[in-house]
Amino acid sequence: MVISRFLGCALAAAALAGCSEPEPIIETHYGAYEGDAYPDRRPELAIPEGGMGVVTDSRSDTLSLISLETGERFGVHPVGRDPVTIDGPHHVAVDAPGNALYVALSYPVLAGTIGPHATHGSSTMAGYVQKLALDDMRVLGQVRVEPNPGDIVISEDGSRVVVSHYDLKRVLDNPGDIEAARSSLAVIDADAVLPSGSAPPTLIPVCMAAHGIVLSRPDAARAYVACYGEDALAIVDLTDPDAEVKRVPVGPSPSISGRPSYGPYAAVMSPDQKTIAVSNTESRDVRFFDVASETFDESRTMPFFGVPYFVAWTPDGSRIYVPTQVPDAIALVGVTPDDSAAVTRQLSGECFRPHLAELDEEHGLFLVCEGDQTTTPGKVLRLEPGTLETLSEAEVGLYPDAFARVAAEAP
């Protein structure tokens, strides 16, 4: 009886609902939205008086910004394509007139690798070059390159970006096949790096485990590339990708197996464009390449106790600053046979694994210290150029690797 009464009430309610007036249809008309659907809320980057240095923190996926005047870190910006994966920002090139910088993303293998910087030489993931706006670090475009991008440089006019590939895995996967083991230079048209899709780079096979690059100035017609796996300095005609690559041995007994005797890793051009200092990590020396004759001057080979990395030249080209690892030190050394004077400073406890020296004539010598590459932040020291005494230091991210200067904006 109770159930019948409840059912009757329900049927009655349904009947009443069916007879009620339908809900009115409200029509709305909206005009076209004229605002910015994806507003850029990034803070504008103000370059401090005196200029700044851009440091790649490869294990933190950030760029640290250093004041050249004080040596302090005044900013940090995240970079990369994936918020979860370590993208490994390795080296950076600045196009100040074009209001842009280019950063090479070299995805690391975090375990089971050997050799200098092998963590960015054993990946199977394709690398990328990202173009960022210098005023707020927004992404302007990106280009896919080969795995394990190494050095990145830009022509004086900002039109050409060149990337090497320090691909140790490619060497190990192709024993006995030199051509297959050789990595390429990626030559990128800077104007073709766009948010809507970028043109692919031109790839020029160069040598095994290519790393440090310098370009001829001002034309950028030639690239000089340190070939770690072939104990050579390669000379590449960038105007003709099909031209034969010339490889000049750095010493009398070069390796052709990918297991180097000398291990040329870094290359830095002198201010007068006549000499290239090539740092060899296996033979622990710096050798000097004469650009005009395309030969190495054996009388100027400069041995070190530690492993040398990226040097800096004095403005007159008479001396170089050489950072070394194991032991950690910085040296100021004359480059001519008759100039044997040297200033050396041990950095144990202050700069773990010095990697790169960059001289700013007005504010000091900047030294990038890698740290332990995994858990302890790196540093950037600002040294007095003559005495090498520390003027200031700044803690940066994990595994800093590169330092590029940007001049202050004109008033």
C-alpha positions as CSV (number, residue, x, y, z in Angstrom):
1,M,0.0,0.0,0.0
2,V,2.8,2.4,0.9
3,I,4.6,1.6,-2.3
4,S,1.5,2.2,-4.5
5,R,0.9,5.6,-2.8
6,F,4.6,6.6,-3.5
7,L,4.4,5.5,-7.1
8,G,1.2,7.4,-7.6
9,C,2.8,10.6,-6.3
10,A,5.8,10.2,-8.5
11,L,3.6,9.7,-11.6
12,A,1.6,12.8,-10.7
13,A,4.7,14.9,-10.3
14,A,6.0,13.7,-13.7
15,A,2.7,14.6,-15.4
16,L,2.8,18.1,-13.9
17,A,6.4,18.6,-15.0
18,G,5.5,17.6,-18.6
19,C,2.8,20.2,-18.7
20,S,4.9,23.1,-17.4
21,E,6.4,25.8,-19.7
22,P,9.8,25.0,-21.1
23,E,12.8,27.0,-19.9
24,P,13.4,30.1,-22.1
25,I,16.3,30.0,-24.6
26,I,18.6,32.9,-23.9
27,E,20.6,34.0,-26.9
28,T,24.0,35.7,-26.4
29,H,26.2,37.5,-28.9
30,Y,29.9,38.0,-28.2
31,G,32.2,40.2,-30.3
32,A,35.6,39.0,-31.4
33,Y,38.2,38.9,-28.6
34,E,40.8,41.6,-29.3
35,G,43.1,40.8,-26.4
36,D,46.2,38.6,-26.2
37,A,45.1,35.0,-25.6
38,Y,48.5,34.0,-24.3
39,P,50.0,37.1,-22.7
40,D,53.7,37.1,-22.0
41,R,54.1,37.7,-18.3
42,R,57.8,37.2,-18.2
43,P,59.7,40.0,-16.5
44,E,61.8,42.1,-18.8
45,L,65.5,41.5,-18.5
46,A,67.5,44.6,-17.6
47,I,71.2,44.1,-18.4
48,P,73.1,45.8,-15.6
49,E,75.6,48.6,-16.1
50,G,78.9,47.1,-17.2
51,G,77.2,44.2,-19.0
52,M,76.5,40.6,-18.0
53,G,77.7,37.0,-18.4
54,V,75.3,34.2,-19.4
55,V,76.2,30.9,-17.8
56,T,74.7,27.5,-18.8
57,D,73.8,25.3,-15.8
58,S,73.5,22.0,-17.6
59,R,72.2,19.9,-14.7
60,S,69.8,22.6,-13.5
61,D,68.3,23.4,-16.8
62,T,68.8,27.1,-16.2
63,L,70.8,30.1,-17.4
64,S,72.5,32.1,-14.6
65,L,73.1,35.8,-15.2
66,I,76.3,37.3,-13.8
67,S,77.0,41.0,-13.4
68,L,80.3,41.7,-15.0
69,E,80.8,44.7,-12.8
70,T,80.3,43.0,-9.4
71,G,80.6,39.3,-10.3
72,E,77.3,38.6,-8.6
73,R,74.5,36.4,-9.9
74,F,71.5,38.7,-10.4
75,G,69.1,36.4,-12.3
76,V,68.3,32.8,-13.2
77,H,66.1,31.7,-16.1
78,P,64.8,28.1,-16.8
79,V,65.5,26.8,-20.2
80,G,64.7,23.6,-22.1
81,R,61.9,21.8,-23.9
82,D,60.7,19.4,-21.2
83,P,59.9,20.5,-17.6
84,V,60.7,17.0,-16.3
85,T,63.6,15.7,-18.3
86,I,67.1,17.2,-17.9
87,D,67.6,19.0,-21.2
88,G,71.3,19.7,-20.5
89,P,71.9,23.3,-21.7
90,H,75.6,23.0,-22.7
91,H,77.0,25.9,-24.6
92,V,75.6,29.3,-25.5
93,A,76.1,31.9,-28.3
94,V,74.9,35.5,-28.1
95,D,73.6,37.7,-30.9
96,A,73.3,41.0,-29.1
97,P,72.4,43.2,-32.2
98,G,69.7,40.6,-33.0
99,N,68.4,40.6,-29.4
100,A,68.8,36.8,-29.2
101,L,70.9,34.0,-27.8
102,Y,71.2,30.4,-28.9
103,V,71.6,27.5,-26.4
104,A,72.5,24.0,-27.3
105,L,70.5,21.3,-25.5
106,S,72.6,18.1,-25.0
107,Y,70.5,15.5,-23.2
108,P,72.9,13.7,-20.8
109,V,73.3,10.1,-19.9
110,L,73.7,10.3,-16.1
111,A,75.4,7.0,-15.4
112,G,77.9,4.5,-16.8
113,T,79.9,7.0,-18.9
114,I,83.6,7.8,-19.0
115,G,86.0,10.4,-20.4
116,P,86.0,14.2,-20.2
117,H,82.4,15.3,-20.3
118,A,81.2,11.9,-21.5
119,T,77.8,12.5,-19.9
120,H,77.0,14.7,-22.8
121,G,78.7,12.5,-25.3
122,S,76.9,9.2,-24.9
123,S,73.2,10.1,-25.4
124,T,70.9,8.6,-28.1
125,M,68.5,11.5,-27.9
126,A,68.5,14.2,-30.6
127,G,69.8,17.5,-29.4
128,Y,68.2,20.9,-30.0
129,V,69.2,24.5,-30.5
130,Q,66.8,27.0,-28.9
131,K,66.7,30.6,-29.9
132,L,65.8,32.8,-27.0
133,A,64.9,36.5,-26.8
134,L,67.6,38.4,-24.9
135,D,65.1,40.8,-23.4
136,D,63.0,38.2,-21.5
137,M,64.3,34.7,-22.5
138,R,61.1,33.7,-24.3
139,V,61.6,31.0,-26.9
140,L,61.7,32.4,-30.4
141,G,62.2,29.0,-32.2
142,Q,64.1,25.8,-32.1
143,V,66.0,23.5,-34.4
144,R,66.6,19.8,-34.0
145,V,70.2,18.7,-34.4
146,E,72.1,15.4,-33.9
147,P,72.7,13.8,-30.5
148,N,75.3,15.2,-28.2
149,P,75.7,18.8,-29.4
150,G,79.0,20.2,-28.1
151,D,80.1,23.7,-28.9
152,I,77.9,26.5,-30.5
153,V,79.2,29.6,-32.1
154,I,77.7,32.4,-34.2
155,S,79.0,34.6,-37.0
156,E,79.8,38.2,-36.5
157,D,76.7,39.4,-38.4
158,G,74.4,36.9,-36.5
159,S,73.3,35.1,-39.7
160,R,75.0,31.8,-39.2
161,V,75.0,29.5,-36.1
162,V,77.3,26.5,-36.1
163,V,77.1,23.5,-33.8
164,S,79.4,20.6,-33.3
165,H,78.5,17.1,-31.9
166,Y,80.7,15.5,-29.3
167,D,79.2,12.1,-30.1
168,L,81.2,9.5,-28.3
169,K,78.5,6.9,-28.7
170,R,78.7,7.2,-32.4
171,V,82.4,6.4,-32.2
172,L,81.9,3.4,-30.0
173,D,79.1,2.0,-32.2
174,N,81.2,2.1,-35.4
175,P,84.6,0.6,-34.6
176,G,86.8,0.4,-37.7
177,D,84.4,2.6,-39.8
178,I,85.8,6.1,-39.6
179,E,83.2,7.6,-41.9
180,A,80.3,6.2,-39.9
181,A,81.9,7.2,-36.7
182,R,82.3,10.9,-37.7
183,S,79.8,13.4,-36.4
184,S,78.6,16.5,-38.3
185,L,78.7,20.2,-38.0
186,A,75.1,21.6,-38.0
187,V,75.0,24.9,-39.9
188,I,71.9,26.9,-39.0
189,D,70.4,29.9,-40.8
190,A,69.6,32.1,-37.9
191,D,66.7,33.9,-39.8
192,A,65.1,30.5,-40.4
193,V,64.7,29.7,-36.7
194,L,61.1,30.5,-36.2
195,P,58.3,29.8,-33.7
196,S,56.1,28.4,-36.5
197,G,58.7,25.8,-37.6
198,S,62.3,26.1,-38.4
199,A,64.3,25.0,-41.5
200,P,66.5,22.0,-40.8
201,P,70.2,22.7,-40.5
202,T,72.8,21.8,-43.1
203,L,74.9,18.9,-41.8
204,I,78.6,18.5,-42.8
205,P,80.4,15.3,-41.7
206,V,83.6,16.5,-40.0
207,C,85.3,14.1,-37.6
208,M,85.0,11.8,-34.6
209,A,83.8,13.5,-31.4
210,A,84.0,17.0,-32.6
211,H,83.8,19.7,-29.9
212,G,85.4,23.2,-29.8
213,I,84.8,25.5,-32.7
214,V,86.1,28.9,-33.9
215,L,85.0,30.8,-37.0
216,S,87.0,32.9,-39.3
217,R,86.3,36.6,-38.8
218,P,84.5,38.5,-40.0
219,D,83.2,36.3,-42.9
220,A,82.6,33.0,-41.0
221,A,83.5,31.2,-44.2
222,R,85.6,28.6,-42.4
223,A,85.1,26.7,-39.2
224,Y,88.1,25.3,-37.2
225,V,87.0,22.3,-35.1
226,A,88.8,20.4,-32.4
227,C,88.4,16.7,-33.2
228,Y,88.8,14.8,-29.9
229,G,88.5,11.4,-31.5
230,E,90.9,11.9,-34.4
231,D,93.6,14.0,-32.7
232,A,93.2,16.7,-35.3
233,L,91.9,20.2,-36.0
234,A,89.5,20.1,-38.9
235,I,89.1,23.0,-41.4
236,V,85.6,23.2,-42.8
237,D,84.5,25.4,-45.8
238,L,81.1,26.6,-44.6
239,T,80.3,28.2,-48.0
240,D,80.5,24.8,-49.7
241,P,79.1,21.9,-47.7
242,D,80.4,19.4,-50.3
243,A,84.0,20.6,-50.1
244,E,86.6,18.2,-48.7
245,V,87.3,18.7,-45.0
246,K,90.9,19.1,-44.1
247,R,92.1,17.5,-40.9
248,V,95.5,18.7,-39.5
249,P,97.0,16.3,-36.9
250,V,97.8,18.1,-33.6
251,G,100.8,15.9,-33.0
252,P,103.1,13.4,-34.7
253,S,101.2,10.3,-33.7
254,P,97.5,11.0,-34.2
255,S,94.9,8.3,-33.4
256,I,92.5,7.1,-36.1
257,S,90.7,4.6,-33.9
258,G,88.6,7.1,-31.8
259,R,90.9,6.5,-28.7
260,P,92.9,9.6,-28.8
261,S,96.5,10.2,-27.8
262,Y,96.1,13.9,-27.5
263,G,92.4,14.5,-27.3
264,P,91.9,18.1,-28.7
265,Y,88.8,19.4,-26.9
266,A,88.7,23.2,-26.9
267,A,89.8,25.8,-29.5
268,V,90.1,29.5,-29.0
269,M,91.2,32.1,-31.6
270,S,93.7,34.8,-30.8
271,P,92.5,38.5,-31.0
272,D,94.4,39.0,-34.3
273,Q,92.9,35.9,-35.9
274,K,96.3,34.5,-36.6
275,T,96.6,31.7,-34.0
276,I,94.3,29.1,-32.5
277,A,95.0,27.7,-29.0
278,V,94.0,24.0,-28.9
279,S,93.6,22.4,-25.5
280,N,94.3,18.7,-25.4
281,T,92.8,16.8,-22.5
282,E,94.7,13.4,-23.0
283,S,98.2,14.7,-23.5
284,R,97.6,17.6,-21.1
285,D,99.0,20.4,-23.2
286,V,98.0,23.4,-25.3
287,R,99.2,23.5,-28.9
288,F,99.2,26.5,-31.2
289,F,97.8,26.4,-34.8
290,D,99.0,28.9,-37.3
291,V,96.0,30.0,-39.4
292,A,98.0,31.2,-42.4
293,S,100.2,28.1,-42.9
294,E,97.6,25.7,-41.5
295,T,100.2,23.9,-39.3
296,F,100.9,23.5,-35.7
297,D,104.0,25.2,-34.2
298,E,105.7,22.3,-32.3
299,S,108.1,24.8,-30.7
300,R,105.2,26.3,-28.8
301,T,103.7,23.2,-27.2
302,M,102.7,24.1,-23.6
303,P,102.5,21.1,-21.2
304,F,100.6,21.2,-17.9
305,F,100.2,19.0,-14.8
306,G,96.5,19.3,-15.0
307,V,94.0,18.8,-17.9
308,P,93.6,22.1,-19.8
309,Y,90.2,23.3,-21.0
310,F,88.9,26.6,-22.6
311,V,91.6,29.3,-22.5
312,A,91.3,33.0,-22.7
313,W,93.8,35.3,-24.6
314,T,95.1,38.6,-23.4
315,P,94.1,41.5,-25.7
316,D,97.6,41.8,-27.2
317,G,97.7,38.1,-27.9
318,S,101.0,37.6,-26.0
319,R,99.7,35.4,-23.1
320,I,96.8,33.0,-22.3
321,Y,94.9,32.1,-19.2
322,V,94.7,28.3,-18.9
323,P,92.2,26.6,-16.5
324,T,93.3,23.1,-15.6
325,Q,91.6,20.2,-13.7
326,V,93.4,17.6,-11.5
327,P,95.0,19.6,-10.1
328,D,92.5,22.5,-10.2
329,A,94.4,25.6,-11.1
330,I,94.6,28.7,-13.3
331,A,97.7,29.9,-15.1
332,L,98.7,33.0,-17.0
333,V,101.4,32.0,-19.5
334,G,103.3,33.7,-22.3
335,V,102.8,32.0,-25.7
336,T,106.2,32.8,-27.3
337,P,109.3,30.6,-26.7
338,D,111.2,33.6,-25.3
339,D,108.5,34.5,-22.8
340,S,108.7,31.8,-20.1
341,A,107.2,34.0,-17.3
342,A,104.0,32.5,-15.7
343,V,101.7,33.2,-12.9
344,T,100.0,30.1,-11.5
345,R,97.4,29.8,-8.7
346,Q,96.1,26.6,-7.2
347,L,92.4,26.6,-6.7
348,S,91.8,23.5,-4.5
349,G,88.9,24.1,-2.2
350,E,87.8,27.3,-4.0
351,C,87.1,26.3,-7.6
352,F,86.3,22.6,-8.2
353,R,87.0,21.6,-11.8
354,P,87.7,24.9,-13.5
355,H,86.4,24.6,-17.1
356,L,86.5,28.0,-18.9
357,A,88.2,31.3,-18.6
358,E,86.7,34.5,-20.1
359,L,88.5,37.9,-19.9
360,D,86.6,41.2,-19.6
361,E,89.3,43.9,-19.8
362,E,87.4,46.3,-17.6
363,H,86.0,44.0,-14.9
364,G,88.2,41.0,-14.5
365,L,88.9,37.4,-15.5
366,F,85.8,35.2,-15.1
367,L,86.4,31.5,-14.3
368,V,83.6,28.9,-14.6
369,C,83.9,26.1,-12.0
370,E,81.9,22.9,-12.7
371,G,81.6,21.6,-9.1
372,D,80.9,17.9,-8.7
373,Q,78.5,18.0,-11.7
374,T,75.7,16.3,-9.8
375,T,74.8,17.6,-6.3
376,T,77.0,20.6,-5.5
377,P,76.3,23.9,-7.3
378,G,79.1,25.3,-9.4
379,K,80.7,28.7,-9.2
380,V,81.9,31.6,-11.2
381,L,84.9,33.4,-9.9
382,R,86.0,36.9,-10.8
383,L,89.7,37.2,-10.7
384,E,92.2,40.0,-10.9
385,P,93.7,39.5,-14.4
386,G,97.3,40.1,-13.3
387,T,97.6,38.4,-9.9
388,L,94.8,35.9,-10.4
389,E,93.5,36.8,-6.9
390,T,89.8,36.4,-6.3
391,L,87.8,39.6,-6.4
392,S,84.3,38.0,-6.0
393,E,82.5,34.7,-6.5
394,A,79.0,33.6,-7.3
395,E,77.2,30.3,-6.8
396,V,75.3,29.2,-9.9
397,G,73.5,26.0,-10.8
398,L,74.6,22.4,-11.2
399,Y,77.4,21.7,-13.7
400,P,78.0,25.1,-15.3
401,D,79.7,24.8,-18.6
402,A,79.8,28.0,-20.6
403,F,80.1,31.8,-20.2
404,A,79.1,34.3,-22.9
405,R,79.4,38.1,-22.4
406,V,76.7,40.6,-23.3
407,A,77.5,44.3,-23.3
408,A,75.3,46.8,-21.5
409,E,72.7,48.6,-23.5
410,A,73.8,52.1,-24.7
411,P,72.3,54.9,-22.7
